[in-house]
Amino acid sequence: MEQLPKATVQQFIKTSTNGDMKCSNEFVTQVMSMAREYIQLVSDQANTICLEQGKKTISGEFFYKAIQKLKLDSQIPHLKEIEEEIKEEVNVKNQNRARFQDEEHLKQLEEQQKQLYEKAKLENSKSMIDDEEHGKSRKLNIQFEQDDEDQQ
């Protein structure tokens, strides 16, 4: 079985401990090993249940049945909460994706961008005029380094 990304597991541990605790590499490795084992166990059980019911696709229904069959029922309420959070995140992402595929929305964004550009251009012009009126010159002090060959 593939390794879980260590950085992801470390970030998960950090989030779970509110960043208050340091963890040894040995601890992270043990958590990764246990997480792999948990995933393997639940996946195998869900696959078995799926095949017993003559299905070819493992769905969330089979996941929860596997959890129950493994006598891990106490995890179900927490897992359902997580599932709802994930569904909300996916829904928001889909809405955002749809907005950027909407021609009218894209035209509105383009128009807003043009307006902001024009406003910035006007403010810059006004600033330059104000500086000239108050005797402040806007000279750019740019120096170029020459190669040794150019200097000779």
Secondary structure, DSSP 8 states (H G I E B T S, - for coil): -----HHHHHHHHHHHTTT-----HHHHHHHHHHHHHHHHHHHHHHHHHHHHTT-SS--HHHHHHHHHHTT-GGGHHHHHHHHHHHHHHHHHHHHHHHHTT-HHHHHHHHHHHHHHHHHHHHHHHHHHHHHHHTT------------HHHH-
